[in-house]
Amino acid sequence: MLPLIKYPSDCGIFGVVRRGDGSNKVSGDLVVKAIETIKFRGAGLGSNFTLLNRECMGFRMGIFVKEGLMGNAVNIVESLTRDHGFNLMDVRARDKLGPIVDLETRVSIDNASINKVTEVINTINDLLWEGRAGKVYYWGKNINVFKGVGYPSDIASIHGVKKYNTSLWIAHTRFPRIHLATYPTGHTHFQ
């Protein structure tokens, strides 16, 4: 008797980049349709979409935070950005999954050096991690990441991925091997 394999043993990945400055940007709708063709590879256990733009979209940072520690996490971000001369413009919850909140912060960093920005982000991440409050999962001026537990179409719907047009997309449907995907934080969860 042959063993029955219920799920595939690998993730599904799709990437696309526009041909050049004279060509059209790639639509989120195309990316959602493409990754949906291999959605079975993730078995509904996690998906993400990453978009990269050549043009600046404003500095942003994505942070997964435990809901009960959200005030502490926001205080850490506010104080460190202020102490380093950055202006925190906006903090908003983009999604909530169980006890985890997906925060997006927008920060004005003016002409700060990449080394200074990296130092601030690493310090924020270290403080969040030490208190098991959360973790920074992306940051930059040309990036946005949409992540969660579910099939790609679920995550795309929650975050409105189809409305974006950009220079480069990477889509991923996750098949977890180490632990069940009950949180969107990947293999390095902070429960």
C-alpha positions as CSV (number, residue, x, y, z in Angstrom):
1,M,0.0,0.0,0.0
2,L,1.3,3.5,-0.9
3,P,1.2,6.2,1.7
4,L,-1.3,9.0,1.0
5,I,0.2,12.4,0.9
6,K,-2.5,14.8,1.8
7,Y,-0.6,18.1,1.3
8,P,2.3,19.0,-0.9
9,S,5.6,19.4,1.0
10,D,6.7,22.8,-0.4
11,C,5.5,26.4,-0.7
12,G,4.4,28.1,-3.8
13,I,6.1,31.2,-5.1
14,F,5.4,33.6,-7.9
15,G,7.4,36.7,-8.9
16,V,7.1,39.2,-11.7
17,V,8.9,42.4,-12.7
18,R,8.0,44.9,-15.3
19,R,10.2,45.0,-18.3
20,G,11.4,48.6,-18.0
21,D,10.4,52.2,-17.3
22,G,8.5,52.4,-20.6
23,S,6.3,49.4,-19.8
24,N,3.2,49.2,-17.7
25,K,3.4,48.4,-14.1
26,V,2.3,45.0,-13.0
27,S,-1.2,44.8,-11.6
28,G,-2.1,43.2,-8.3
29,D,-5.0,41.5,-10.0
30,L,-2.6,39.6,-12.3
31,V,-0.5,38.5,-9.3
32,V,-3.5,37.3,-7.3
33,K,-4.7,35.2,-10.3
34,A,-1.3,33.7,-10.8
35,I,-0.6,32.7,-7.2
36,E,-4.2,31.3,-6.9
37,T,-3.3,28.7,-9.6
38,I,-0.9,27.1,-7.1
39,K,-2.9,27.9,-3.9
40,F,-3.0,24.2,-3.0
41,R,0.7,24.3,-2.2
42,G,0.0,26.4,0.9
43,A,-3.2,24.5,1.9
44,G,-4.7,27.8,3.2
45,L,-2.0,28.0,5.9
46,G,-0.4,31.3,5.0
47,S,0.2,33.7,2.2
48,N,1.9,37.0,1.5
49,F,2.3,39.6,-1.2
50,T,5.3,41.9,-1.4
51,L,5.4,44.8,-3.8
52,L,8.4,46.9,-4.6
53,N,8.2,50.2,-6.4
54,R,11.0,52.2,-8.1
55,E,9.3,55.4,-6.9
56,C,9.3,56.3,-3.2
57,M,6.0,55.4,-1.5
58,G,7.0,57.1,1.8
59,F,8.9,55.3,4.6
60,R,6.8,52.7,6.3
61,M,7.3,49.9,8.7
62,G,5.2,46.8,9.3
63,I,5.1,45.4,12.8
64,F,3.3,42.3,14.2
65,V,2.2,43.1,17.8
66,K,0.4,41.1,20.5
67,E,-2.9,42.9,20.9
68,G,-2.5,43.3,24.7
69,L,0.9,44.9,24.3
70,M,0.0,47.2,21.5
71,G,0.2,50.4,23.6
72,N,3.7,49.4,24.7
73,A,4.8,48.7,21.1
74,V,3.4,52.1,19.9
75,N,5.2,53.9,22.7
76,I,8.5,52.2,21.8
77,V,8.1,53.2,18.1
78,E,7.0,56.8,19.0
79,S,9.9,57.4,21.5
80,L,12.6,56.0,19.3
81,T,11.5,57.7,16.1
82,R,11.2,61.0,18.0
83,D,14.5,60.6,19.9
84,H,16.3,60.2,16.5
85,G,14.7,63.2,14.9
86,F,12.2,61.3,12.8
87,N,8.5,62.3,12.6
88,L,6.0,59.6,13.2
89,M,3.1,60.5,10.8
90,D,0.7,57.6,11.2
91,V,0.2,54.3,13.1
92,R,-2.7,52.1,12.0
93,A,-3.9,48.5,12.5
94,R,-4.2,46.9,9.1
95,D,-5.5,43.5,10.2
96,K,-6.0,41.4,13.3
97,L,-5.5,37.6,13.5
98,G,-6.3,36.2,16.9
99,P,-4.1,38.0,19.4
100,I,-1.8,39.4,16.7
101,V,-2.3,42.9,15.2
102,D,-0.6,44.0,12.0
103,L,0.5,47.6,12.5
104,E,1.7,49.8,9.8
105,T,3.6,52.9,10.7
106,R,4.5,55.8,8.4
107,V,7.5,57.8,9.3
108,S,9.1,60.9,7.8
109,I,12.9,60.3,7.8
110,D,13.9,63.2,5.6
111,N,17.5,62.7,4.4
112,A,18.6,60.4,7.2
113,S,21.4,58.0,6.3
114,I,20.5,54.3,5.8
115,N,22.8,53.4,8.7
116,K,20.9,55.7,11.1
117,V,17.5,54.3,9.9
118,T,18.8,50.7,10.2
119,E,20.0,51.4,13.7
120,V,16.6,52.8,14.8
121,I,14.7,49.9,13.2
122,N,17.0,47.3,14.8
123,T,16.6,49.0,18.2
124,I,12.8,49.0,17.8
125,N,12.9,45.3,16.8
126,D,15.2,44.4,19.7
127,L,13.0,46.1,22.3
128,L,9.8,44.6,20.9
129,W,11.4,41.2,20.8
130,E,12.9,41.4,24.4
131,G,9.4,42.1,25.8
132,R,7.8,39.5,23.4
133,A,5.5,42.2,22.3
134,G,6.2,42.0,18.6
135,K,8.6,42.2,15.7
136,V,9.3,44.4,12.7
137,Y,8.6,42.3,9.6
138,Y,9.3,44.9,6.8
139,W,10.5,48.4,6.4
140,G,11.5,50.8,3.7
141,K,10.5,53.6,1.2
142,N,9.8,51.3,-1.8
143,I,8.1,48.3,-0.2
144,N,4.9,47.1,1.2
145,V,4.0,43.7,2.5
146,F,0.6,42.1,3.0
147,K,0.8,38.9,5.1
148,G,-1.7,36.6,6.8
149,V,-3.0,33.1,7.4
150,G,-5.3,31.9,4.6
151,Y,-5.3,31.3,0.9
152,P,-3.8,34.0,-1.4
153,S,-7.2,35.3,-2.4
154,D,-8.1,35.7,1.3
155,I,-5.1,37.8,2.1
156,A,-5.5,39.8,-1.2
157,S,-9.1,40.6,-0.3
158,I,-8.2,41.7,3.3
159,H,-5.5,44.1,2.0
160,G,-7.0,45.2,-1.3
161,V,-3.9,43.8,-3.2
162,K,-5.7,43.9,-6.6
163,K,-5.8,47.8,-6.6
164,Y,-2.0,48.1,-6.6
165,N,0.2,48.5,-9.7
166,T,3.9,48.3,-9.1
167,S,7.3,47.5,-10.6
168,L,7.9,44.1,-8.9
169,W,5.7,41.6,-7.1
170,I,6.6,38.5,-5.1
171,A,3.7,36.3,-3.9
172,H,4.1,33.4,-1.6
173,T,1.7,30.7,-0.4
174,R,3.2,29.0,2.7
175,F,3.4,25.4,3.7
176,P,4.6,25.4,7.3
177,R,6.9,22.6,8.4
178,I,7.9,23.6,11.9
179,H,4.6,24.7,13.4
180,L,1.0,25.2,12.4
181,A,0.2,28.5,10.8
182,T,-2.1,30.1,13.3
183,Y,-0.2,33.4,13.2
184,P,1.0,35.4,10.3
185,T,4.5,35.9,11.7
186,G,6.3,33.0,10.0
187,H,8.6,30.5,11.6
188,T,9.9,33.0,14.1
189,H,6.7,33.6,16.0
190,F,6.8,35.4,19.4
191,Q,4.0,33.7,21.3
